[in-house]
Amino acid sequence: MGTPTRHDFTPDAEALRRALQQLIELRQHGESAGAATALPSVLPVDGVGGRAALEQLAPWALDRSARLDAPGFIAHMDPPTPWMTWAAALWAAGTNQNLLHPDAAPVARELEARVVAWLAPWFGMAGGHMVPDSTLGNLTALWAARDVAGVRRIVTSVDAHLSILKAGRILGLSVECLPVDASRALRPEQIDRDLSDAALVLTAGTTAVGAIDCLTVQRRAAWVHIDAAWAGPLRMTRHAGLLDGVETADSVALSAHKWLYQPKESALVFFAQPDRVAQALSFGGSYLAQPNVGLLGSHGACALPLLATLLAWGLHGVRERIESDMAIAQRLADRVQAEPSLELWGPTRTGIVVWRPRQGDPRQVRERLRDAWVSTATINGEIWFRSVAANPLADPDRLVDAVLHAAGQLNATGKGSGA
Ligand SMILES: *Cc1c(COP(=O)(O)O)cnc(C)c1O
């Protein structure tokens, strides 16, 4: 079985069906496979074959994975993924196109161009390309800012994502972080300064609390980049007004693996003047038929799952799902406000609810949660729960009930040990 043969490259349809069935059962019943056996601590000399390998991995890969679709999961920016994307991702793996070479991707490049053409206009942008995540989207945009507009520094807010600091370090640009207002957004007065040699990075949906910087500022910067990794898709919903001004930017980054429900890694970087950017960020090579634009070398058809989703749902479907997540966030915030023992940090603007129990260390309460999950954020030195509404199957009451229960238990034991 360990001998490599051409059979490894001829699909085992039954094994593939079983693997799919395990995934479906995980979604339906929360479990799929048997007990996890230990994995070898060193590379096995003899292989066990494809079927046995998948059986061995199933408990690790499926049963022991975080359940992003659980009703009590309102925690991180990671959504459950729609089933069409599973098939499309499998196709991408099975065909293994490489968008670096037109020969190895005769239509995959066109598919990506189609997705970009569908999405870029929502942000007033004329083009762009896919990247694995917004960390690389932000880096690509700031690279363009440096080499197209000649910026010498980056100006952003103290709540900017750490990928902006990384980009500054890599590109050799200093990063100045301006103070934010009480809602943790940059205000126009703070941006009203000489930015003629700077890239101004504004965030649409900060990672900690979901704040949106003022995007409608007078153009004073040499380059304006909008990091819309989280809240960008709101532009396609009835909450579009929150992102007014985004269309005046030079570049926009957005993570499709966040609020467009895509499997990782899926993100986009858009440009107002894609041709100028492509020229500045392009490299030729003896083995390349076409110049390589941007950061990535070999990369696959990550547009396929996104195309499948956009075709399946259409604009209305995308809108509906994001708006229903926004409603989940609002229901959570309303419930928190109605509970005397809970405290809401502030209004929820982009599907992120920041809250905590009034009594007890939020971290200890979080550790005691059963079938419920929150993330945490430190704001002005204080720890808060952070609930990101990326899960359309979430039930806010389930989460609040679990928190009330855990906080009650903690207070009871606290009193007990103190007596
Ligand atoms: C998540 C996030 C990023 C980074 O995106 P990845 O896709 O995780 O690399 C950048 N900026 C903001 C505001 C984010 O929320």
The ligand as an ORCA input file, in Angstrom:
! r2SCAN-3c Opt
* xyz 0 1
  C      -9.103     40.724     10.181
  C      -8.587     42.088      9.879
  C      -7.437     42.281      9.113
  C      -6.589     41.136      8.645
  O      -7.300     40.325      7.808
  P      -6.843     38.810      7.576
  O      -7.710     38.396      6.465
  O      -7.084     38.098      8.878
  O      -5.386     38.845      7.257
  C      -7.054     43.561      8.782
  N      -7.777     44.608      9.212
  C      -8.882     44.475      9.959
  C      -9.639     45.696     10.366
  C      -9.319     43.205     10.325
  O     -10.409     43.075     11.091
*
